[in-house]
């Protein structure tokens, strides 16, 4: 990927991270003020769509989590495909470091959560919550460091988060689906086949894939598999290259168009809808509750240990070179920033637990683990990195 494209992507994600923080703070203020009733009422607004015998009726928060987030996962799918085909993950040496780091960053938090909750089968449903990394939030914190952070460090964090998202997609598909409807899945398979055929026929009009993707979303929603996976499947079918000689890319054009909408509208709306933790009646016992403790410890301790250990091993074994212009303290700081789970962690938490009794421990665990990781990661980067001259930074 050209350096200018990388810089545009990073700037957009960083700005999105700042707005994400604002939306989260606003949700917390509303949930803990006289506006708490209004906050709850907004999220519980019933929304229904009906087309003949087909009806989809859900409260607004589920339209956000199942509908808007499908668009988010569609964009994630586009980014993953581009990175694997021609981007920062397209060669084995480029792929090795972030891939190993992401695996460690998913495995160790899950083990920590298991160690704390293994005696309770109900609590164990949340084992995947601390395995996630929020790319926008993490890059937003990294942006606060400014030119002290080399571009190679930002690319590494982005690559880890993208592979982490891919891992989250696999986890959702394998572990958070229930009551499968075979007819719905079979019909969804027909729409997937249609997109594959369109791709093989080199049909480049995005509207064809989007129409089939919406139909697939309805099928997946009715099937019991989480509907957001339809976004990923549709993204993988979008052609990377346009008509021969046109010099255009349907995938890149869609990514470029969607990115601002997702970054500045969809993700902040999701954060606003899911970050509103009411602190009324919360005491010390809530902070040591096993689910909350497993999530926050997994994010804060598990991520930094898992990511940094695998980075260290990968470099020391000669599987990948150390990112240019970085030092070990900076790499450890990035490992800390990977503990900002936020959006993805809240999303997986909503899938893992249906009962409202888990809302507080899940949100409290995600918030405390993410905030601790963000603050310590920022401070470590701030004081471990020398300020780089802007002109010099452009050449790195």
N, C-alpha and C positions, 0 to 999 in steps of 0.2 A: 504494500500500500504506500503511495507517495507520502512524504513527510507532511506536506501541506494538508492532505486529507486526514492524517492522524491528528494533526494539531486542531483542525476544525472539530473533529469528533470529541477530542479531550476537552476543548473549551465548552462545547455544548453540554457534555456530561457534567462538567464541573459546575456550570451555571445551574443546571437542573438539580444538582445536589444541594445548592444553597436554597432554592425554592422548596425542595423537599423538606429541608429543616424547618422553614417557615410554616409550611402546611402542617407539619407534625406538631409544632409548638401551638399553632392555632387550635388544632384538635384537642390538645391537652388543656388549653385554657377553657375552651367551651365545655369539655367534659367535667371540669372542676369549678364551674361557676353557675350563676343563675341560668345560663344558656344550656345547661346539660339536657334539659327536657327537649329543647329544640333540636339539639345535636342528635339525640336518639330518634326523635320523630322523623327527622330528615332521612336518616338511614333506613327507617322502617317503612317509608312510603311504598305502597304496593304498586308495582309496574307490571302490566300484562301486554302481551302481543298475541294476536290470534289471526290465523290464516286458515280458513275453513275449519277442519277438525283439529288442526294443530294449534295448541295453545301453550304459551310459555308465560307463567305468572310467578314472579319472585319479588321480594322486597328490594329496594334500591341497592342496598349494600351487596346483594348477591349478583345483581346486574353489573355492578362495578367489578366484583371479584371474578365473575365468570365471563362477562362480556368485554369490558374495557381491557381486562388483563389478557384476554385472548389477542388483542391488538398488540399489547406489549410483548407477548411471547412470539407473535408474528415478526416483530422487529428483531427480537433476539435471534430468531431462526435465520433471518436474513443476514445478520451480523456473523453468526456462526458459520453459515455456508460460505460467505465471502472470505472470512479469515482462513478457513480450511482450504479453499481453492487457490487464493492468490495473496493472502494477507500474512499476518504475523504468526500463523500456525500452519503454514503451507509446506514447511520443510521439517524433517526430523529434529534437527538441531534447534530450530526456533520453537518447536512444539514441546521439546523435552522439559525445559525448566518450568514453564507455567503449568504443564500437565502434571508433573510430579508434585509441584506445590499445591495444586488444586486437590489432588488425591489425598495428600496429607491433611489438607485443610478441611476435607469432608470426613475422613476416617477418625481422626483424633477427637473432634467435638462429639461425634456420635458415640464414641467409646466412653467419653466423660459423662455424657447424658445417661448412657446405659449403666455406668457404675453407680450413679446416684439414684436411678429409678428402677433398677432391674427387679426389685421385689414387688412391683406393682404393675400388672399387665395393662391396666387402663392407661397409666402414665406413659408406658412405653410407646404408645402411639405417636408421641412427639419426638422420637429419637432423631428425626431428620431436620428438625427446626434449626438447630445451631450449625448445620452444615453449609448454610447459604452465605453468600457475600453480595451486598448491594453495591453495584458498580457506580451508580450515580452518586450515592452518599459518600462512598469511599473516595472517588475522584474529586468530589466537592471539598472534602477535608484536605486532600492533597493539593488542591488549587490554592488553599489558604497559605501554603508554604511559598507559593510563587516560584521564582526562578531558582530558589534553593534546591528544588527537586529536579534532577536531570530528566530529559525526555524519555530515556531508556527505562527509568523507574516507573514512569506513568504508563508506558507501553506494557511493562511486565504486569503491573496491577490490573490493567484492562484485560490482558490475555488470561490471567488467573481467574478473573471474575466471569469472563465469557465461558471458559471451560467449566467453571463452577455452575453457571446457568445450565449448561448442557447436562451436568450431573443431576441438577435439580429436576430437569425435565424427565430424565430416566427414572429418578426416585418417585416422582408423581405418577408416572405411567405404571410402575411396577407395584407400588405399595399404597397408593391412595386412590384406588378405584374399587368400587363395590357394586353389587347387584347389577351385574352386566346384562345388557339386553342384546342378545345375539342378532336379532333382525336389524336393530339400529346400527350395530357395528358392521354388519354386512352391507347395508346401504351406504354407510360411510366409506367402506372399502371401494364401492363403485365410484364415488366422487374422487377418492384418491387416485384410482386407476385413470379416471378422466383427466386429472391434472398431469399424471405421468405421461399419458399419451400425447397431451397437448405439448408438453415439454419436448418429447421425442420428435414431434412433428415441427418443432422449432416455431411454435406459435408464441409470439412475444407480447401480445396485448395483455396487460396486467388485469384488465376487466374480466377476462375469461377465468383466470385463476381466482380472482376475488369472489366472483359469483359462486364457483364451485367450492371455494373455501367457506363461504357463509353457509351453504348447504351442508358441508361437512361439520361445521360448528354445531348446527342444530342436531345432527345425527349423534355426534359425540356427546352433546349435552344430555340427550335422551338415553344414551347407552349406559351411563354409569361411569365411563372414563371421564376424567376431568376435561372440561370443554376447552381449556386453554391450549391443550395439546393439538387441537385443530389448527391453531395459529402457526405452530411449529411445522406441522406437516405441509401446510400450504406454502410456507416460506421456502421450504426445501425444494418445492416444485418450480419456483420462479426461476426463469432462465437468467444466468449471469451475463450472457452475451446477447446482443440484439441481432438484427438482420446483418448479414455479411456486408461489410463495408460501411455500415451506418455509424460505427464508432460509439454507439449507445449501449447502455446496460439496463435492462428492465429492473434487475435486482437493485442495482445501485441507485437508480432513479427513485424507486419506491422507498428505499432506505433513507435517501436524502429528504424525501417529502414527509415521511412519517416521523423521522427522528425528533424534530421540534415539537410536534403534537404530543408524542409520547413523553418526551422529556419535560415539557412545560405544562401539560394538561393532565394526561392519563396517570402518570406516576404521582404527581401531587394530590390528585383526587383520591387515588388509592390510599396514600399516606394519611390524608385527612380522615378518610372513612375508617381506617384501621388503627390509628395511633391514639385514639381518644381513651386513655385509661383514666378512670375515676379513682382518685386517691382517698375517697371517703371511706372511712373504716379500715384503711390499710394500716397494719401495724408491723412490728418486727417479724412476727410469724409468717407474714406473706413473703418476706424477702428470703426466708429460709425454707419455704415450701419446695418440695422436691422438683416439681416441674419447672418452676421459676429458676431454682438453683441450677438445675441441669442445663437449661437454656443459656443463662448468663455465664456460667462457668465454661460451657462448651464454646460459646462465642469468644469470650475474653481469653481464657487459658488455652482451650483446645485449638483455636485457629492459629494463634501465634506459635504454639509449639509445633503443630502439624505442618504449617506452611514453611516456617523457617528451617525446621529439621530437614525437610525434603529439598529445599533450596540448597542448603549446605551440602547434603549428600550428593545431589546432582552435579554441583560444581566441583566438589572434591573428587568425585569419581570420573571426571572428565567428560561427562555426558553433554554438558553445555558450558559455554563460557559465562563468566560473570558479566552482567549487563554493564555496558560502557559508562564510565564516569560515576559508578556507584561504589559504596563501601558496605561492609557487613552491617554496620549500625543502621544504615538506610534500608537495607534489605530486611532487617528485623522490624523496622518501623512499618514497612509495607506489610509484613506478616501480621502486625497488630491491626492495620487498617482493614485487613481481610476479615476481621472479627466484627465488622459493621454489617450485620445481617439484614436488618431492618425490613425493606420491602419484601424480599423473597422469604425471609424467616416468618414474617407476619402472615404471608400468603400460605406457606406450608402449615403454619399453626392453625389457620382457619380450616384447612383440609383435615388435619389430624384430630381435632377435637370438635365435636358438634355441640356439646353442652356449654351453656353460658357460664358455668362454674369455672371453666378453664380460661375464660377471656382475660381475667386479671393476671393470673400467673404467666400466661403466654406473652401478653403485651408487656408486662413488667419485666419479664426475663429478657425479652428482645431489646427493650429500651435500655436497661441497665448494662447489659453486655455490649451493646452497640456504642453507647455513650462512653463507657470506660475505654473501649478499644479506640474510639475516635480521638478522645482527649489525649491519651498516652501516646498514640501513634503520631498525632500532630506535634506534641511537645518534643518527642524524640527526633522527628524529622527537622523540626525548627532549629534545634540546637546541635544537630549532627551534620548539618549541611551548610557549606559555605555559599554565600550569595553569588550566583553566576551572572556575569554581565549579559544583558539581553542579546547583544549581537553575537556573543559566543554561544549562547543557548540555542540560537537559531540554527547553528551549524552542527549541533550534536544530534 
